[in-house]
């Protein structure tokens, strides 16, 4: 296993949202208080799709930069996820990558090839081991209630 580690922390945020933090970055995730899609917070599935799109675009940009493909002016990625419910998941993902600039046919071929090798793409194709562990921390009020029930 690699020595590189990515850490993210999720805690309760405002308006019932969850707050995701990593390094100095943070964003809100969740639904509106009425259970509908919130307009000012991401849903978890959107973050998965956004991570894939950003990783793909970033991989293309970095490859172009380090391999002298100066004609690449910009990269944009539109991604669509198709949900399924047995079990609940994103069952299919379609990415549409747009490469801007006067890129030659051979450069396009190289960029298309490298786009399929970003870390998130690789992770989705080769599912990681997922370990789920729980910690339990009683609040002072919960401890008092427990003590009263046991007396």
N, C-alpha and C positions, 0 to 999 in steps of 0.2 A: 504494500500500500504506500502511496506517496506521502512525503513529509508535509506537503502543502495542505493547509487546513483553511476552510471557509467557515466563518461563524456568523450567525444571524440570531437575534433575540426578538421574540414577539411578546408584547405586553398589552394590557388594556390601555386604550387611548380615550380620547374624548368622543362624545356622542355615541358611545357604545361600539366604536370602531376598535380594531386592533392596530397596534403600531409596530411596524417592522423596522429594526435598526441593525445596521452593520457599519462599522467604522464611524464616520461622522454623518452618514446618510440615514434618512428616515422617511417612511411613507405610511399613509393610512390605508387600511384594508378593511372591508366589511360591507354590510348592508345598512341602509337607512333604518332608523328606529322602527319604522312600520314594516320592515322585512323586505321592502322593495330594493331594487338596485340603487345605490347611492350615487349621485352624480359627482361627488367630490372625493371619492375613495375608490381604489381598485378592488376588484374581487380577486381571490386567490388564483383562479384560472387565468385571469387576464395577466397576472404577474408571470405565470408560467409561459404564456404565449409571448409576452413582452421580453422575457429573458431569452427565449429562443431567437426572436427577431433581432434583439440588440446584439446578442452573441454572434449571429450570422453576419450582420452588418459590420460589427467590429472586427471580426476575423477577416472579412474581405478587405476592409480599409487597411488593416495592419499589413496584410500580405502585399497589397498594392504598394504601400509605402516602402516596405523592406525589399521589394523585388523590382523597384523602378518602374512601376506602371503609373506614370505621372498623368496619363490621360484621364484616369478616373477622377472625376470631379466630386461625385457624391454617390451615396448608396442609400436607398430607401427600401424598407421591407414592410409589406402588408401581410398580416397573418390572420388566419381564421381557424378557430377550433370548433369541432363538431362534438357536441356532448352526447353521452350515452348514460343510461341509468341502471345498468345491470352488470357490474356495480357502477356507482356514480363516478364518472371520469370524463376526460377529454379523449374520445375514441379515435379521432382523426384530426390531423393538422395540415393545413395547406399554407405554404409561404409563397408570396410573389415578390421576388427581388427585382428592383429596378436599378440598373447601373447607369449613371449619368456620365457622359463624356465621350470623346472620340476614341473608344477602345477598339483595338484591332481584334480580329477573329481569334488569333492565338491567345491574346490576353483574356478575352472573354472566356475561352475554354478553361484557362488556368484559374480564373476567379470563380467560375461555376464549380470547378472541382474542389477548391479550397472551402467554399461555402458549406459544403457537406461535412466539414470536420471541426466545427466549433465545439467547445466543451459541452454546451447544453444539448446540442444535437446528439453528440456521442452518448451523453447520459440518458437521453430518452430512448435511444436505440438499444442500449445495453444497461438495463435497469440496475441501479445500485442496490446493495444490501441496505435495508432500512431497519434500524433498531428503534423501538419505541419504549421508553422508560418513564416512570412516573415518580415524582416526589410529592409528599403530602405535608403541608404546613398549616397547622391549625391556627386560627386567629384567637386572640384573647377571649373574644365573646364566645367562640365555639368551645373553648376549653371550659369556660364557666358553665355553659349549658350542659356539657358532658359531665361535669362534676355534680351539678344539681340532679341530673338523671341517675347518677350512681349513688346518691345519698338517700 
